[in-house]
């Protein structure tokens, strides 16, 4: 057995690609956090009523989902690298509209454009990375995008704290940071010589031209292997994601309203716990191509169920227990969550279907998350324990679906056009 987390070293060009592609995850999480931080300030500056504030939040979530749904397919049809670059250009435009918005309607338009671009870039960028990655490095490079997601949360939260007392000026700084990061990323994507070298090597490696032709959508939605893969990856992500999205959106609200923590205590501890999650995400990225990946998944899945069970038994009313639950959650989530979903999504489908499928499963899940988020505050008010018992059930189901995926992938190679030649023919 290999040493823990060890896998063959990768050419530095691949890590450069992973960073440039992973910026989609960084910018997406940063945009979500930045909008959340800015809502109260926008409400005052633009004279919004509560419905308008809620509409902006919902518009971002739904536009990210729609961007992923449509963008992934467009990337497979018109070219993943082309859309890879166009997505980021559109993102910069959307953020610029937010910064310069003279009115509420202009602000909403900017949020929608930003969400569409961010959503489209997620499945596209991951497909670009996996297509160019060597077989023994694909897992690490794809999992690294989740590290970038977590870094986006950490940086935006910290920056939001720094500019908290600057009003609209602080909001503009918060979003200007996204453009400052996105512009050089776009230039690297467009003009990097190492990217062109990887592009040429990828074309030389693909001796058949099926990888360049998008698989018909009807085939993806009807062929047995595709349907099974979609159901499994979507099922895992929906059940796990309901837990993660609830924690992400409502942990501070829950700690304050149920645990009776102060806003500063809840925010500060959540930030510290996120740093634990970042360290664990980095560990998983190292191990994503090793024999220990599945062991880490089972460890994370069991720890996630344990943490939620503790929360359910305590009713969420004992603050020190809930703070401990938050630590356990951040220890488990990186190993049995979105990072492994991204890896499985790339390994289960051929190159010319990956962006389409992951965009589809990501979008469907986001629509489900948005619906559940609408009723979550009501459930918390009715019974905090009931909410956590629901999350326990969801975590158990996600672990079971993940186990099925592991068993399935153990019996078949990483998907390629040749793997599905009979279904595609």
N, C-alpha and C positions, 0 to 999 in steps of 0.2 A: 504493500500500500504506500502511496506517495505521502510525503510529509504534508502536514495540515496546510491547506491553502496554496501549495506549490504547484505551479504549472510552468511550461516553457516561457522564457522571457519573450516579450514582443518587441518588434521594431518600433522605434520612437514615432515613426510616421503614423502608426495605428493609434497611438495615444493622442496624437495631435488631431486625428480624425474624430476620436471619441470626444475630445473636448469641444471641438467645433460643432459636432452633432449634438452632444449633450447640452449645449447652450440652449437648445429648444426646451429642454426640461427646466433648466435654470430660469429662463425668461418666462416660462409658463407659471411656475410656482411663484416667481417674483411678482408677476402681474396680478395673480390672485391675492397675494398678501398685500400688495400696494393698494389695490382697489379697496380691500377690507379696511386698511388703515385710514384711507382717505374719505370714506363714506360720511362720517360725522362732519368733517370740514366742508365737503361739497354741499351737504345739506344746508349749512348756514350760508355759504358763499353764493349758491344759486337759488336759495329760497325754496328748497324742495320739500314736498310733503312726504310722509312715511311711505306712501305707495311708490313714489318716484325713486326713493332710496332703495326699496325692495326690488324695483324693476331693474335698476342698474346691476345689482348683485345677481339677480336671476339671468339678466341678459348676458353677463360674462360667462356664467356656467353653461348656458344653452348654446352660446356662440362657439365656445370651445368644443362642445360636443358636436355641433354641426360642422365645424371646421375639420375635426378628426374624421367624421363620417364621409364627407365629400373629398377632403384633401388627400386622404389615403388612396382612394380610387383614382383620382386625377393623377397622382404621382405614378401609379402603376401603368396608366394608359399613356401619359405624355412624357414620362421620363422622371425618375426619382431625383436625379441631380438637378434638373431644371426647376422642379417644384421646390426642392430643398433650398434653392437660392431665392426664388420668388416669394416663398412664405416669409422669409426674414425681412425682405424688402417691404412687404405689406405690413408686417409687425411694426417696423420703424415708423411707417406712415400713420398707423393707428395710434401709437404712443404720442407722436407729434400732435395729432388732433386733440388728444386728451390734455396735453400741456397747454395748448393754445386756445382751447375751447372757450368761445365768448358767451356760450349759453348752455342751458341744460340739454337741449336737443343735440348740440354739437358734441357735448360730453358723451352722451349715450351713443352717438354714432362712432366716436373714437373707441369706446369700450367694446362695441360690437366688432369693429374692424380688427382690433387687437386680439379679441377672443377667437375670431375666425382664423386669423393667421397663426396664433399660438397652437390652436387645436390641429390645424393642418400640418404644422411642422413636426408635431410629436411622432405620429406613425411614420412619416416620411423620413425623418432624420434617423430613426432607429433602423428602418429598412436599409438606408444608405450605409450605415455602419456595419450591419450584419452582412450585407452583400459583399463588402470589401474586406471583411475580417477573415483571417485564416481560420481553419476549422478548430484549431486548438486555442483560439483566442476570442471566439465570438461571444461566449458567455460573459467573459470579463469586460469586454468593451461595451456590450449592451447593458450589463448591470451597472457600469460606471455612470450611465445616464441618470440612474436613480441617486447616485452620490451628488451629481450636479443639481438635481431637483432639491435635495435637502440643503445644499449650499445656498441655493436661491432663497429658501425660506429663512435661513440663518442671517444672510446678509441683509435682506429686505426688512426683517424684523428689527435688526440692530440699527439700520439706517432710519427706520421709522421712529425708533426711540430717540435717536439723536436730533431729528428735525421736528419732534412732536409739538414744540411750542412756537413753530414758525408759521402756522396757518397755511394759506394757499402757497406761500413761497416754499414751505417744507414739502407740500404735495408735488410741486413742480420739480423740486430736487429729487424726490423719490422716483418719479417717472423719467426724469432726465438720465438717471443712473442706468435705466434700461436701454436707452439709446446709446449711451456711452459704451455699454457692453456689446450691444447688438451690431453697431457699425463696424468695429474691427473684426468681429466674427464673420460678418458678411464679406468683408474684403479677403479674409483668409479663405473662406469657402470659394470665392470667385477666382483668386489669383495664386493660390498656393501651388508651387511646383510639385510638392510631395503628394498633394491630392491628385494631380494629373497623373503622376507615376502610379499611384494606387488604382486609378481609373484604367490605365493601360494594362496593368497587371491583371485586373479583374476580367477585362475583355479577353485577354490571352488565356486565362484560366478556364473561362466558359467556352468549351469547344462546341457547344450546341447553341443555337440562337433562341431557344425557348425562353431563356432568362430575360430577353429583351422585349418579349411580346406579352402584354398583359393577358392573363387568363380570363376568359369571358366571365362576366358576373354571374350568369346563369349556372355555369359550371361550379363556381365557388359555392353557390347557395344550394346545389343539388347533389354534387358528387359525394359519395359516402364518407371518404376520408376528410374532405373539407368540412362537411356538416358536423362530423364527430369532433374535429379539432376546434371548430368555432364554439360548439356547445360546451366543451370542456374549459377552454380558456376564458370564454365569456362567463360561464358559471362560476369559475374560481374568482375572477376579478369582481363580479357583482357581489358575491357573498362576502369576500374579504373587504372589498371597497366600501360596503355599507358600514362596516366597523371603522375603517380608517377615516372615511369622510365624516362620520359622526364625531369621532375623537378630534379630528382636525378643526371642524367648524365650531364645536360646542364645548370643548374641554374647559376653556376659560369661563364661559357662561355657566357651566355646571359647577365648577369650583367656587364661583362667587355666589350663585343663587342657592345651591344646595349645601356645599361644603362651608359656606360662610367665610371664604377667604377674601382678603382685600384684592382689588384689581391688580395692584402692583405685585402682590405675592403670587397670584395666579399666573400673571404674565411672565414674571421673572423665573418662576420654577418651570413653566412650560418651555421657555427659551433654553434653560439649562438642560432639560430633558431632551430637547431637540439635538443638542450637541452629542449626547449619548447615542441618539439615533444615527447621527452623521458618522460617528466612529464605527458603529455596527454595519452601516451601509458600505463603508470603505472595506471592512473585513469581508463582507459578502462578495464585493466586486473582485477582490483578490482570489476568492475561492470558487467563482462561478464556473470555471472550467475544470475544477478538480473533482476528485471522487467524494469530497466532503460536502458538496453542494446539497445533496439530498438529506444528509444528516443534519445540516444546519436548518433546512426547511422543517424537518420534524421537530427539532428543538424549538424553533420559533413558533410553530403552530401550537405545540403543547403549552409553551409559556404564555402565549396569547390567551388561550382558553383559561389558564389558571388566573391570569391577571384580571380578566373580565368576571370570573366567578367570585373572586375576592371582592370586587366592586359591587356585584349583585348582592352578596351576602351582607355587606356592610351598609347597603342602601345609599352609599355615596355621601353619607352625612358626617363621617369622621375624617377630618381633613388630612391627618397624617397618613391614614390608610390610602386615601385617594392619591396623595402625592407619591406614595410607594407604587400604586397601580400605574401611574403615569411613567415611572421609571421602568417598570416591567414591560409596559407596552412598547416603549422605545428600544428596549433590548430585544424584543421579539419581532416587531414589525418589519425591520429590514431583511430578515431571513425568510419570512413567510408571507410576503406582501407583493407590492407592485414590481419590485426588481425581478423577482422570479417569474412573475406574469409576463414581463417584457421578454425575458429569455425564452420561456416556453413558446410565446407567440412567434418568435423568429425561428425556433427549431422545428415547429410543427407544420410549417407551410413553405412552399418553394418561394424563391426570391421574388418572382413576378406576381405574387399574391399577398405578400407579407404586409405591405402598407395598407392594402384594401381591407384585409381581415382585421389587423390591429386597429385601424381607424374605426371599423364597424363595431368591434367589441368594446373599444374605449368609449365610443359615442353612446351606445346603448346603456352601458354602465352609468355614464354621467347623467343621462336622463333619469335613471332609477334613483341615483343619489339625490338629485334635485327634488324628486317627489318625496323621498323619505325625510329630507331636511325640512320640508314644509310642516310635517307633523311632529318632528322631534321635540320642539319646545313644549308642545301640548302633552306628549308622553312624559317628559320630565316633570311637568307640573302635576300630572296624575299620579305617577309612581316612578321614582328614579330606579328602584330595584327592577321594575318591569322592563325598563329600557335596557338595563345591563343583562338581564336574562335573555332578552331578544338578541343582543349582541353575542352572548355566549353561544346561542343556537346557530347564528350566522357563522361564527368562527369555526364551530365544529363542522358545519357543512363545507366550508371553504377548505378545511384541512382534508376532509374526505375526498373532495374533488381533486385537490392537489395530489393526493396519494394515487388516485386513478391516473392522472397525467404522468406521474413518475413511472408507474407500472407500464403505461402505454409507450412512453418514449424509450424505456429500457428494451423494448422488443423491436424497435425500428430505428433506422438511422435518421440523422438530421435531414429534413425534407429538402428536396431539390427538384428541379424540373424533370430530371430523369426518373426520380422516385415515383412521380405521378404521371409518367408518360402515357400509360394506358387510360387513365381517367381523362387526361387532357386531349387525347387523340379523338 
